[in-house]
Amino acid sequence: MEQTYQNHRRFVPLYHFVTSAVLLVNLGWSIYRLIAGYPFAMPLFDRVLGVLVALALISIFLYTRVFALTVQNRVIRQEMRLRLAEVLPADLRPRIPELSVGQLVALRFASDEELAELARKVLDERIRSGDAIKRMVRRWQADHLRA
């Protein structure tokens, strides 16, 4: 399938929907057991520990995503700096360090033909929003190797 602005976000159903739902249900059930005292023979410490473990699992779930995206953004930053050094005209090359990671992440979807013009516009107009930058891309360059 051709990638566009409308469909470029990546969702992994098992991760984003199933696992997150299971973890939230587990947290809810653990909180219910703590408050209701269910099962009645279970010590308070065990019920509190159940809530803490449920919270720890949700933290692991969230941080694994954050860590993967952080590494991905570092790779994109380096890749885009190299690409811009090759594609930009000489007058724009010294301005590459002015681009934030978010701007570089958004600019990666632009084709080589429009990258210089778009980078100039982003820098001159100080466009910070990655979403706004992606919306300006006319010839979308797909990125299927994302975390």
Backbone torsions as a table, in degrees:
resi	resn	phi	psi	omega
1	MET	NA	137.2	178.8
2	GLU	-69.5	134.8	-179.8
3	GLN	-89.1	136.3	177.5
4	THR	-136.2	178.5	175.9
5	TYR	-58.7	-40.2	-175.5
6	GLN	-66.3	-29.1	-175.4
7	ASN	-121.3	16.8	-173.5
8	HIS	-78.9	-19.2	179.1
9	ARG	-69.5	140.3	-175.3
10	ARG	-106.5	125.6	174.5
11	PHE	-120.5	132.4	174.4
12	VAL	-106.8	102.3	-171.7
13	PRO	-51.2	-43.6	-178.6
14	LEU	-63.2	-38.1	179.4
15	TYR	-77.7	-57.1	-171.8
16	HIS	-70.7	-33.5	-173.3
17	PHE	-109.3	-50.6	-175.1
18	VAL	-73.5	-56.0	-176.9
19	THR	-62.0	-43.3	179.8
20	SER	-63.4	-39.7	179.2
21	ALA	-65.0	-43.6	179.6
22	VAL	-61.8	-43.5	-179.7
23	LEU	-65.6	-38.1	178.4
24	LEU	-69.5	-40.1	176.0
25	VAL	-62.4	-42.5	177.8
26	ASN	-59.9	-43.6	178.3
27	LEU	-62.7	-46.4	179.2
28	GLY	-59.3	-45.4	179.6
29	TRP	-63.9	-40.2	179.4
30	SER	-64.9	-40.7	177.9
31	ILE	-66.7	-42.6	177.7
32	TYR	-58.3	-46.2	-179.5
33	ARG	-63.0	-35.9	179.0
34	LEU	-66.5	-47.8	-176.2
35	ILE	-71.7	-44.7	-176.6
36	ALA	-79.5	-12.3	-178.8
37	GLY	73.3	24.8	-177.1
38	TYR	-99.0	139.1	-9.8
39	PRO	-71.6	149.8	-169.5
40	PHE	-64.2	-27.7	-179.2
41	ALA	-82.5	-11.7	-176.3
42	MET	-78.8	129.6	179.5
43	PRO	-62.4	152.7	179.4
44	LEU	-56.2	-42.0	-179.7
45	PHE	-56.0	-42.9	-179.5
46	ASP	-64.9	-38.0	179.1
47	ARG	-70.1	-40.3	176.9
48	VAL	-64.0	-43.3	178.5
49	LEU	-61.2	-37.5	177.2
50	GLY	-59.9	-41.6	177.7
51	VAL	-67.1	-42.4	-180.0
52	LEU	-63.8	-41.0	178.0
53	VAL	-65.5	-41.0	177.9
54	ALA	-61.2	-42.5	177.5
55	LEU	-65.7	-38.1	178.6
56	ALA	-64.9	-40.3	178.6
57	LEU	-63.9	-40.0	177.3
58	ILE	-65.6	-39.7	177.1
59	SER	-61.6	-44.0	177.9
60	ILE	-61.0	-44.6	179.0
61	PHE	-56.5	-47.5	-178.0
62	LEU	-70.8	-44.4	-176.8
63	TYR	-69.0	-31.5	176.8
64	THR	-62.3	-36.1	177.5
65	ARG	-69.2	-45.8	-179.9
66	VAL	-61.0	-44.5	-179.3
67	PHE	-63.2	-44.1	179.4
68	ALA	-63.0	-42.5	-180.0
69	LEU	-68.2	-34.0	178.0
70	THR	-63.8	-45.9	178.3
71	VAL	-64.3	-43.5	178.6
72	GLN	-58.6	-43.6	-179.2
73	ASN	-66.6	-34.0	176.2
74	ARG	-65.1	-41.8	178.7
75	VAL	-65.1	-44.8	179.3
76	ILE	-61.7	-41.2	179.2
77	ARG	-57.6	-47.8	-179.5
78	GLN	-66.7	-44.5	179.5
79	GLU	-59.6	-44.1	-177.8
80	MET	-70.8	-35.6	176.6
81	ARG	-62.6	-40.6	176.9
82	LEU	-66.7	-44.3	-179.9
83	ARG	-63.1	-44.7	179.6
84	LEU	-64.1	-37.6	178.5
85	ALA	-61.2	-29.9	178.9
86	GLU	-84.6	-33.9	-169.5
87	VAL	-95.5	-34.6	-173.7
88	LEU	-72.6	149.3	173.8
89	PRO	-68.2	161.2	-174.3
90	ALA	-54.9	-36.4	-177.7
91	ASP	-69.8	-21.9	-179.3
92	LEU	-94.0	-21.6	-175.6
93	ARG	-56.5	-41.1	179.2
94	PRO	-65.1	-15.7	-177.7
95	ARG	-90.6	-2.3	-179.2
96	ILE	-54.2	-43.5	-179.8
97	PRO	-63.0	-16.6	177.8
98	GLU	-71.2	-20.2	-177.8
99	LEU	-77.8	129.7	178.4
100	SER	-76.7	167.1	177.7
101	VAL	-59.4	-43.0	179.6
102	GLY	-60.7	-39.9	177.8
103	GLN	-67.4	-41.5	179.0
104	LEU	-64.6	-40.3	178.5
105	VAL	-60.7	-41.6	-179.7
106	ALA	-72.5	-38.5	-178.0
107	LEU	-67.7	-19.7	-176.5
108	ARG	-62.3	-19.7	-179.0
109	PHE	-82.3	-10.9	-179.3
110	ALA	-79.2	141.6	176.7
111	SER	-69.1	160.7	179.5
112	ASP	-59.2	-34.5	-177.3
113	GLU	-64.3	-32.6	-177.1
114	GLU	-107.3	-3.2	-174.0
115	LEU	-62.1	-44.3	-178.6
116	ALA	-62.5	-46.6	179.8
117	GLU	-62.0	-43.4	-178.5
118	LEU	-69.0	-41.1	178.0
119	ALA	-62.5	-41.8	177.8
120	ARG	-60.4	-45.2	-179.6
121	LYS	-62.6	-44.4	180.0
122	VAL	-61.7	-43.6	-179.7
123	LEU	-70.2	-47.7	-176.4
124	ASP	-67.6	-38.3	-177.8
125	GLU	-94.7	2.1	179.4
126	ARG	51.1	50.1	179.3
127	ILE	-80.1	116.0	-175.5
128	ARG	-97.4	-30.0	-173.5
129	SER	-72.0	119.4	176.1
130	GLY	-60.5	-37.9	179.5
131	ASP	-64.0	-42.7	179.2
132	ALA	-63.6	-39.7	179.3
133	ILE	-64.7	-46.2	-179.7
134	LYS	-61.7	-34.7	179.3
135	ARG	-67.6	-23.2	-179.8
136	MET	-82.5	-13.7	-178.9
137	VAL	-67.9	126.5	179.7
138	ARG	-94.0	-42.7	-179.8
139	ARG	-112.5	97.6	-172.7
140	TRP	-71.3	129.5	174.8
141	GLN	-104.0	112.3	-174.8
142	ALA	-66.0	148.9	173.8
143	ASP	-130.4	100.1	-177.7
144	HIS	-97.9	-3.6	-178.1
145	LEU	-103.2	62.0	-177.1
146	ARG	-113.7	153.8	176.5
147	ALA	-78.3	NA	NA
